[in-house]
C-alpha cells in the first residue's frame, strides 16, 4: 500500500511515517518544505495546504492519506480550507481513504482552535472521500512544551484544569492501524491512562526536569476555565494503557 502523510515532518506525523514503514507500506510525505532528514525509502513531495499547490500531484498513485498537519497561526485556512483542498485533490487523484486526527472534547470546550478542529471534522464528513476520524487527548509533548515555556518566566502553572495526556507514539500506532484498514468513520476516542490536574502535571514536570519555579494558580474563570476544570478535554472511558506523563518524562 502507498500512503501519504500530510504533515509527516511534525511530532505526530514523523511517528506515523515510522509506523507505516515498519508495516511495509510505501510512504510519501507531503509538506511545504523538504525536511532533508526523512527515513530511508520515504519519498517527499512539496505541497501546500494553504494554497493547494502540489496537492493533486503529491497524491498521485496514493491509496490512503493520513492528515497529521497542524497550525495554530492561520489555523482555519490551513486546517479547514486546507482539508477541503486536500479532500478535493484526493478525489481527483483517485485516493480511496482519508484518515484524520482530532481532539477529544473539541466540541465541549469554547476555545478558538478547538472550534477550528470541529469545523475540520465537518469538512471531512462532508467531503468526497471515504474517511476515518480519530480523536485523541493532548500529547505529553504539548504539556512538556507549555511548562517549559512558563518556566522561562519563572513560574509553574497550577490550577483545577484537568488533562488526560497521552504519548504521541500511541496515537501514531492507532492512526497507522486505521490507515491500513478500511474506512471506518469516527473511531472510539483515544485518551491517556490518567486524568490529572494542571497542578499535579506541572509538579511532575518540575521534579523530572529539576526546574523549581514559583507556583502560579490559573483560575477557572469563564467558559474555557470552567470547561477545563470539568474535564472537558478528558474521557476516562477512552483511557488506554501506556506511559503516564510522569513515566514519559522519566523515560524521555
FIZA-504727 format. One record per residue (C-alpha): residue number from 0; x, y, z; residue in three letters. Coordinates in steps of 0.2 Angstrom, whole numbers. Each point is the difference from the previous one (the first is absolute). Layout:
<recs>
REC    i      u      v      w   aa
REC  NUM      X      Y      Z  ala
...
</recs>
This chain:
<recs>
REC    i      u      v      w   aa
REC    0      0      0      0  unk
REC    1      6     18     -4  unk
REC    2     -4     12     14  unk
REC    3      2     19      0  unk
REC    4      2      9     17  unk
REC    5     -4     18     -1  unk
REC    6     10      9     14  unk
REC    7     12    -15      0  unk
REC    8     14     11      7  unk
REC    9     -9      4     17  unk
REC   10     -1     -8     17  unk
REC   11    -14    -12     -5  unk
REC   12      3     -1    -18  unk
REC   13     18     -6      2  unk
REC   14     -6    -14     11  unk
REC   15    -14     -5    -12  unk
REC   16     13     -1    -14  unk
REC   17     11    -12     10  unk
REC   18    -15    -11      5  unk
REC   19     -5     -1    -18  unk
REC   20     17     -4     -6  unk
REC   21      2    -14     13  unk
REC   22    -16     -8     -7  unk
REC   23      6      0    -18  unk
REC   24     -9     14     -7  unk
REC   25      8     12    -13  unk
REC   26      0     17      8  unk
REC   27     -1     17     -8  unk
REC   28      1     16     11  unk
REC   29     -8     16     -6  unk
REC   30      6     16      7  unk
REC   31      4     18     -5  unk
REC   32     18     -3      2  unk
REC   33     12    -14     -2  unk
REC   34      6     -5     17  unk
REC   35     15     -9     -6  unk
REC   36      1    -13     14  unk
REC   37    -14    -12     -5  unk
REC   38      2    -19      4  unk
REC   39      8    -10    -15  unk
REC   40    -12     -4    -13  unk
REC   41    -13     14      4  unk
REC   42     -4     11    -14  unk
REC   43     -3     18      1  unk
REC   44    -12     11    -10  unk
REC   45     -2     19      3  unk
REC   46    -18      5      3  unk
REC   47     -8     14      8  unk
REC   48    -17     -1      9  unk
REC   49     -3     18      1  unk
REC   50      1      3    -19  unk
REC   51     -3    -18     -7  unk
REC   52     16      1     -9  unk
REC   53      7    -18     -4  unk
REC   54    -14     -9      8  unk
REC   55     -7    -10    -15  unk
REC   56     17     -4     -6  unk
REC   57      6     -5     18  unk
REC   58    -15    -12      1  unk
REC   59      3     -9    -16  unk
REC   60      0    -19      2  unk
REC   61     -4      2     18  unk
REC   62    -13    -12      8  unk
REC   63     -2      8     17  unk
REC   64      3     17      7  unk
REC   65      4      3     19  unk
REC   66     -3     18      5  unk
REC   67     12      5     14  unk
REC   68      3     18     -5  unk
REC   69     -2     13     14  unk
REC   70      0     19      1  unk
REC   71     -4     12     14  unk
REC   72      3     16    -11  unk
REC   73    -13      1    -14  unk
REC   74     -7    -16      6  unk
REC   75    -17      2     -9  unk
REC   76      9      2    -17  unk
REC   77     11    -14      2  unk
REC   78    -10    -13     10  unk
REC   79    -18      4     -7  unk
REC   80      3      7    -17  unk
REC   81     15    -10     -2  unk
REC   82     -9    -16      4  unk
REC   83    -13      4    -13  unk
REC   84     14      3    -13  unk
REC   85      8    -17      5  unk
REC   86    -16     -9     -1  unk
REC   87     -4      7    -17  unk
REC   88     18     -4     -6  unk
REC   89     -2    -18      7  unk
REC   90    -16     -2     -9  unk
REC   91      8      6    -16  unk
REC   92     15    -11      2  unk
REC   93    -10    -16      4  unk
REC   94      4     -2     19  unk
REC   95    -11    -12      8  unk
REC   96      1      4     18  unk
REC   97      4     15     11  unk
REC   98      5     -1     18  unk
REC   99      0     15     12  unk
REC  100      5      4     18  unk
REC  101    -11     11     11  unk
REC  102     -1      4     19  unk
REC  103    -11     -8     13  unk
REC  104    -12     13      6  unk
REC  105      3     13    -13  unk
REC  106    -19      3     -1  unk
REC  107     -2      2     19  unk
REC  108     13     13      3  unk
REC  109     -2     18     -6  unk
REC  110     17      4     -7  unk
REC  111      3      7    -18  unk
REC  112     12    -14     -5  unk
REC  113    -12    -13      5  unk
REC  114    -14      8    -10  unk
REC  115     12     -1    -15  unk
REC  116      2    -19      4  unk
REC  117    -19     -3      0  unk
REC  118     -1      9    -16  unk
REC  119     14    -11     -7  unk
REC  120    -10    -15      5  unk
REC  121    -15      7     -9  unk
REC  122     10      2    -16  unk
REC  123      6    -18      1  unk
REC  124    -18     -6      3  unk
REC  125     -7     10    -15  unk
REC  126     15     -4    -12  unk
REC  127      1    -11    -14  unk
REC  128     11    -14      7  unk
REC  129     -4    -15     11  unk
REC  130      8      5     17  unk
REC  131      5     -5     17  unk
REC  132      1     12     15  unk
REC  133     10     -2     16  unk
REC  134     -2     12     15  unk
REC  135     14     -1     13  unk
REC  136      5     10     15  unk
REC  137     14     12      2  unk
REC  138     18     -7     -3  unk
REC  139     12     -1     14  unk
REC  140     12     10    -11  unk
REC  141    -13     15      0  unk
REC  142      0      1     19  unk
REC  143     19     -2      0  unk
REC  144      1     15    -12  unk
REC  145    -13     11     10  unk
REC  146      9     -3     17  unk
REC  147     17      4     -8  unk
REC  148     -7     16     -7  unk
REC  149     -7      5     17  unk
REC  150     16     -4      8  unk
REC  151      9     13    -10  unk
REC  152    -10     13      9  unk
REC  153      4     -8     17  unk
REC  154    -17     -8      3  unk
REC  155     -9    -17      1  unk
REC  156    -18      0     -5  unk
REC  157    -12     -8     13  unk
REC  158    -19     -1      1  unk
REC  159    -15    -11     -2  unk
REC  160      0     -2    -19  unk
REC  161      1    -19     -4  unk
REC  162      9     -9    -13  unk
REC  163      2    -18     -6  unk
REC  164     16      1    -10  unk
REC  165      7    -14    -11  unk
REC  166     16     -5     -8  unk
REC  167      0      5    -19  unk
REC  168      7    -17     -4  unk
REC  169    -16     -8      6  unk
REC  170    -11     11    -11  unk
REC  171     12     -3    -15  unk
REC  172     -3    -19      2  unk
REC  173    -19      2      0  unk
REC  174      1     11    -15  unk
REC  175     11    -12    -10  unk
REC  176    -12    -14      5  unk
REC  177    -14     11     -7  unk
REC  178     10      4    -16  unk
REC  179      2    -19     -4  unk
REC  180    -18     -4      3  unk
REC  181    -16      4     -9  unk
REC  182     -8     17      3  unk
REC  183     -9      0     16  unk
REC  184     -8     17      4  unk
REC  185      3      6     17  unk
REC  186     10    -12     11  unk
REC  187     -1     -1     19  unk
REC  188      9     14      8  unk
REC  189     18     -3      6  unk
REC  190      6      7     17  unk
REC  191     14     -1     12  unk
REC  192      1    -12     15  unk
REC  193     -3     14     13  unk
REC  194    -11     15      3  unk
REC  195     10     13     10  unk
REC  196     -1     18      5  unk
REC  197     11     14     -8  unk
REC  198      9      1     17  unk
REC  199      4    -18      2  unk
REC  200      7     -1    -18  unk
REC  201     11     16      2  unk
REC  202      6     -7     16  unk
REC  203      6    -16     -8  unk
REC  204      8     10    -14  unk
REC  205      9     11     12  unk
REC  206      7    -15     10  unk
REC  207      5    -10    -16  unk
REC  208      8     15     -8  unk
REC  209      8      6     16  unk
REC  210     -7     18     -3  unk
REC  211     -8      7     16  unk
REC  212    -11     15     -4  unk
REC  213    -13     11      9  unk
REC  214    -17     -8      0  unk
REC  215    -12     11    -10  unk
REC  216    -19     -5      2  unk
REC  217    -10      2    -16  unk
REC  218    -18      3      6  unk
REC  219    -14     -9     -8  unk
REC  220     -9     15     -6  unk
REC  221    -12      2    -15  unk
REC  222     -6    -14    -12  unk
REC  223     17     -6     -4  unk
REC  224      6     -1     18  unk
REC  225    -16     -9      6  unk
REC  226      1    -12    -15  unk
REC  227     18     -5      4  unk
REC  228     -3     -2     18  unk
REC  229    -15    -11     -4  unk
REC  230     11    -11    -10  unk
REC  231     -7      5    -17  unk
REC  232     16     -6     -9  unk
REC  233      0    -17      9  unk
REC  234     -9    -16     -2  unk
REC  235      3    -13     13  unk
REC  236    -10    -13    -10  unk
REC  237     13      1    -14  unk
REC  238     15     -2     12  unk
REC  239     14    -11     -8  unk
REC  240     14     -9      8  unk
REC  241     17      8     -3  unk
REC  242     12     13      7  unk
REC  243     -6     13     13  unk
REC  244      6     17     -2  unk
REC  245     12     -3     15  unk
REC  246      7    -16     -8  unk
REC  247      2      8    -17  unk
REC  248     10     14      8  unk
REC  249     11    -13      8  unk
REC  250      2    -11    -15  unk
REC  251      3     15    -12  unk
</recs>
